[in-house]
Amino acid sequence: MAKSKKKWSQDVTEHSNAMDLKEGVFKSDDPKKIARSIKHSAEESDRRKSSPFRAAMSMLTFYINRAGEQLSKKRRYTLEKAKNELRKDFGRQPRH
């Protein structure tokens, strides 16, 4: 019997019951575009269990943590900037 090569984190990303993300959202080089897309997905989801801000930030943090050391410095920087853009989009103070 062949063992599945998928990791649990990939399964969560693909089949999360929290919200539907636009395909390829994390591949963008524009932090504002990433933040807007995640915010839109969080606000439109009727399956999330927390506030739109928490759901959006959790999904972004989950992606960053899941990628771990596989992320280049440039990619990690872009995604961390997306976190600050997400905070701004939700009317919160960005971190420095």
Disulfide bonds with the S-S distance in Angstrom:
none
